[in-house]
Structure formats: C-alpha cells, structure tokens
Amino acid sequence: MISGGFAGGGLTKSSRKRHLKEIYQVESEGPDLPTISFTKEDGQGIVPGHDDPVVITMILANPHLHRTLVDQGSSADLLFKPAFDKLGLDEKQLRAYPDTLFGLGDTPIKPLGFIPLHTTFGKGIKSKTLSINFIVVDVASAYNALIGKTTLNWLRAMVSTPHLCMKLPIPEGIATIRGDQKLARKCYNESLNLRGKGKEVNTIELGGV
C-alpha cells in the first residue's frame, strides 16, 4: 500500500488536518451513486478461486498502457520512470512534488515530480477520460503504472477482485474494464524476482495508439 500523494486533503499538514476533521461531521445522506453489480458473466474466462490482482490496460497520453495495477489501498497514482520514458515524456514537463512516498520497498521514496495526463478507461462510448496527476518514481517495478483510490473515487468505480474487473458509471450506462489474469500473474512473479535486483529488470509493454 502506497501512502502519500494527493489523497487525504492535499500535501500540507493544515489541509490534511481539515480533511481529518471532516469525518466527524457525518451527513445523514450517503453519496449519490448508481447501483453497480457483478454477475457470473463478468467472471467468464477467469480461473476461479484465484488471488490475482486487477491489472488493466488504460489509454495514457494516446498509447495503450498495459501493466496498470489497480490498487484500492494506495493513496497515490504512480507512473514508473521506464514507462514515463517510453511514452516520450520529458522530465522538464514534471512539476515539483515536495512530499515523500512510503510503501515502495524498505525506504521512503523521493518522487521525481508529478505530471497531469489525460487518461481513458474503457473503449469507445463505454469509456471515461479524466486528467490524473501521476507521481513519477524511479524505482524497480513489474508494472508501468498504479491507479490508487483517489482516481477510483473520482471515477466512482467499483472493483471486484474475484471477477478481476472494475465498473464505473458513464452517461451511457456502466463501463466495464476487465483485468488480464495472465498478465497479472506474470507481473506478480516478476515483482518477486525484482527483490534485490536493479532498475534494469523493468519490463515495459505499451500498446498501439
């Protein structure tokens, strides 16, 4: 679980304190969300009884970015440096990020900065696009990017790990983004092999425009 990022009220201590106080002002009404359900059909093609993570493909700055981990416990949206470079982005485009991230390895991580990028989930009319502030980190990872709870909340997305997919409301109804079970297992095994190895172990997979 990654701690840090733009969740929790922001980057300053005062904004985080205000965010913490909000929980004590409980409203009587819950969030206005549509009903989202998962059925047996959503799990077609998935090996049952698994414990695989949800790994999806999203469209990031035009290319299809594979190896995107959906992590409901993390408070930051991350873009790993090898994928940043592969996308043709320049470090001069990065904005200053003054905070530190925790949860990546044994030591705190100082990000290179952050960059807002248009990101699309889904395909065609069954899709949703928004600008995400990705924090760029130069650490070894089997993934290209990580989507945390901040973006999932913006999307109003629901994630089902047994079905390895997530659903989100769009004007046309409900969009379904399915995970890739084979790639999820491959990434997990590579993550275990990364322990004690250098950054060069990263595997980058980008799709076409």
Secondary structure, DSSP 8 states (H G I E B T S, - for coil): --B-TT-TT-SSHHHHHHHHHHTTS--SS----------GGGGTT--SS----EEEEEEESSSEEEEEEE-TT-S--EEEHHHHHHTT--GGG-B---S-BBSSSSS-B---EEEEEEEEEEETTEEEEEEEEEEEE-S--S-SEEE-HHHHHHHT-EEETTTTEEEEEETTEEEEEE--HHHHHHHHHHHHHTTT--GGG----B---
